[in-house]
Each structure stands twice: as structure tokens, then as C-alpha cells.
Amino acid sequence: MILLKLVLEFYLRNTLKALMWFSLILTGIFAASVIGLLVSGVGRDSVSVNGYEIMLGICLFIVCLNSFKEEFHFFLQHGISRKMTFTGFALHLFLASAVYAIALVAFSALFLWISNLPAVGMNTYTLFTQLYANWGHSVGILSGALAHFLWTWGLFFAAGALGYFLTNLFYRLGKFGKAFVPSVIGLLLFLGLPLLNHFSGGRIIAFIWERLHWLFHGSGEIATPTNSTIFFFIFALVGLAISWLFVRRCQLKK
């Protein structure tokens, strides 16, 4: 337990440091937008600052994308097992993504309040608000805030797990594999998929769109966050499970 605590604290320290810097940058961008709006004297609703979840999700993705090789070598060289290293990372990601989600909800509420001030009049919406605005109007403030937190938590958890999976995958690949795999994925997405969709009469893209619509909208008339929230957490857990299969057999590399 002592070793697990040390590993957990090590990962949390680096990840939360990234959150601190991101928060400062985001606050600076928002403050500059507000000041520019006030100084320029342009009309209301002429400036928008949106999509905080995407920016913060990318931040956590990049942090986790760079959270394996050096840490893996460091812990093994100090007698900490692969299982302990992975467990510490997984727990850290679960907790850190929750902290990121709390920060996001708090920042979005603060920015929305400032944006609605008569002297400011700036548009600011989170991705969650844009997707589920109608649903949010039909539930209470507390229920909406809780749903926003859980949805964002799942999104960040999935983004971090994806970053960790990719860095494990590329760690295992040789020089040829690191060039071959991205090339194949790019060809399949940008050449293979359009060709298959063309020969299928557009049915493949239509099928993908239907699945995405069900995932982010649901089956009702009003879009609800239930399906996507559950999907994010399942995606993260599956990604971590596959990553463990890589970690347990990883060898030290120079």
C-alpha cells in the first residue's frame, strides 16, 4: 500500500501540475477575450469562447500520452512491479479525470456568469451544454450539474485511457511498426472507408452516423447524456484493460 501511494502521488503530481498550467492559460484566454470585448466596444454576442471540454480533454490525453516510458523505467529500476505501476496509473487517471471534470464545471459556471454580465454580453458554452441544452432545461440545476460532471468525467477518463493505450502500443512496436501502423490507419480512414462507403451506396457512413446519433442523442426526441456517459467509462476501462496486457510483458528499452 505504501508503494501504491507513492506511485499514485507521483502520477497525480505531474497530471495536476498540467491542470494548473492549463487553468492559467484558459483563464488568460478568457480574460483577454473579455478585455478585448470591453475595449473594442463591439456589439453583444460578437465574441464566443466555447468547447472547454475538448481543450481540457486534449490536455489530459497528451499528459497520459507522455506518462509511460520514463515512469515505467524509473519504477522498475527502483523495484516497483509492473502491476503496482499500472495500478497506480489507473487509480491516478480515475481520480485526476474527476478533478479535471470538477475544474471544468466550476470554470464553465464562472465564465458563464461573467459572460452574462450586462457590460460583457459574450457567448460561452461548453460542449455538454451545446449537445444537451434542451434536456438541461427539463431537469433541475443540481441534476444538470451532476450530469455535466459525470459526462465530463467519463470523457476525460476515456481521453486519458486512449493516450495511455497509444503510448503503450507504440512502446511495444519497433521502428518499422511505428511508421507502418499510423500509415495503415490513415489509409483505412481516408481512402479505404470512403471507397467502401461508395461501393456500398453510402450505407457504411449512414450506419456509423446512426450509431453516433444513438450514442450522443439517445432514442428519444430530446438528446440525453446517458448513453454517451456510460460509453465513455466503458471505453476507458476497456482501454486500460488492453493497456495492462501490454504493460505486463513490457521490457526495458533504451
N, C-alpha and C positions, 0 to 999 in steps of 0.2 A: 504493500500500500504506500510505503514511503517513496519507493521508486516511481510508482504511478503518479503520485502527487508531484514529484519533481518534473517528470515528463510533461504532465498536464500544465504546470506553471510555465515551463519553458515555451511550449507552443502558444499558450494564451498571451504571454508577454509580447511575443512578436506580432501576433494577429491583432491584439487590441491596440498596439502601437500604430499599426497601419490604419486602424479605425480612427484613432485620434488625428492623424495627419489628414485623412480623408475628410473628417468632420471640419477641420480648419479650412481646408480648400473649398469644400462645399459652402461653408458659411461665408467665406470670402467672395465666392462667385455670386451668391445670393445678395450679399451686401452691396457688391459693385453694381448689380442689376438694379437694386432699389435706388442707390445713389444716382446712377445714370438716368433713371426714370425721373427722379425729382429734379435733377439739374437740367435735363433736356427740356422738360416741360411738355413732353409728348402726351397724347391723349391716353385715357384709361384703357386697359386691356390691350395695349400695344406691345407689351413685353410678356413673355412666358418663360417660366423655369419649371420643367417637368421631368418625369422619368427618374426619380431618385433611386428607385429600386434597381434599375438597370445599372446605374453608375456604381452603386454600392455592391451589387452582385458581381460585377466585373472586378471590383477591388478585391473581394474575398476569393474569387476564382483565381486571380493572379497570385494572391498570397499563398493559397494552397498549391498552386502550380509550382511554387518555389519552396515547398516545405518538405522535401523528401531527401534528396541526395546528401546534402551536408548534415542534416539532422540524423539521418539513418547511419551514416558513418560515425558521427560523434557518439551516438548512444551505444552502438555495437562495440566501439573501441573502449568504452567505459563499462562494459559488462552488462549492459541493459539489453534484454532479449528483444527479438523481433515482435513477439506477441505484446510485450509491455509497451514498446514504441508505438505499435499500431493502435492499441487500446487507448493510450494517452492522446494520440492524434484524433481518434474518432470521438472521444469524450470532449476534447477541446473544440472540435468543429461543431458538435451539438450545442455546446454552451455558447461559443463565440457567435454562431449564427443567430442565437436567441438575443444576445446583446446587440448585435448589428440590427436586428429587427426592432428592438426597443428603441434604439437610437433613431432609426428611420421613422418610426411612428411619431416619436417626440419631435424630430426636426420638421416633419411634414405638417404637424399640428401648429408648431410655432410659425413656420413660413406661411401657412395658410392664414393665420391670424394677422400677421404683418401685411400680407398681400391685400387683405380685405379692409385695411385702414383707409379712410377716405382720402388721405393725402397720397396713398400709394396706388391702389387700384390695379394690381398686377395679377396676371393669371398664374397659378401654381397648382399643379395636380400631380398626384402620384399615379403610377400605372394601375394600381389597385382601384383607385377612385375612378379612373377613366374606364376600366373594364366593368366595374360593378356599381356604377353610380345609382342606377335605378333600384338595385337590390338594397343599397345602403340607405336609400330614402324610406324603405319599407320596414327597417329594423331600428332599434334604439341606438343611441350614441355608443353606449358601452358594448353592445353586441357587435356593432360595426367596427369599433376599435379593436375588440378581441379578434374578430375575423381577419382584420387587416394585419394584426400582429402574427397570427398563426400562418396566414398565407405568405407573408414576407419571410417569416422564419423558415418555412418549408422551401421557399425559393432560394434563400441564401444557403441553406443546408445542402440543397441539390447542387448549387453552383460550386460550393467548396468541394463536395464529393467528386464532381466531374473534374475539377482541377487536380485533385489528388490521384484520381484514376489515370488521367492522362500522363501525369509526371511519372507514375509507376510504370505505365505501359512503355513510355519512351526510354525509361531507365533500363528496361529489360531488352529493348531492341538494340541491335548492332547499328553500325554506321549505315549499312545498306537499308535496314528496316526503317530507320528514322527518315530516310528520304523516300522509300517505297510506299509506306503506309499513307502518309499525307497525300502523295500523288494519286494513289488509288481512290482514296476518299473523295478528293477533289474531282477526279474524272467521273466517279459514280454520281456525285451530286449535280455537277454542272454539264455533264454530257450524257451519262447513262440514264439518269432519271428523266430528262426531257425527251430523249429518244423513246424510252419505254412508254412514257405518257402519250407521245404522239401516236405510236403504233397501237396503243390501247384505246384510242379515241378520247383521250382526256380522263379516262376513268381512274387512273392512279392518283393524279392530283386531286380529283374530286373526292376520292376515298380518304386521302390524307387530310383534306380540308374538313371533311365530315368528322373525322376523329378529333382534330384540333378544336372544332366547334363544340363537340360534346365535352371535351376536356376543360375548356375555358368558359364555356357558356352553360353547359348542362342541357337537360332535355326540356326544360320549361320555357315559357315565353320570356322570363326575366333571367338574365345571366346571374349565376350564383357561384361563389368561390369554392364550393365543397369539393368537386371533382379534382380541380387543379391543386388544391391544398393537399389532399390525400396522395395525389400523384407525385408531388414534389418530395414528400417524405419517403414514399416507396422507392422512388428513383435514387434518392440519396443512400438509403440503406442497401439497395442492390449494388450501387456503385462502390460503396465501402466494402461490401462482401467480396466483390470481384477483386478489389484492390488488395484485400488480405491474401487472396490466393497468390498474388504477385509478391507481396512483402515476405511471406513465409519462406519463399525459395530464393529471395534476392541474395546476391553475393556482393561483397565489397568490390568496388571498381575505382580505379584511379581517375 
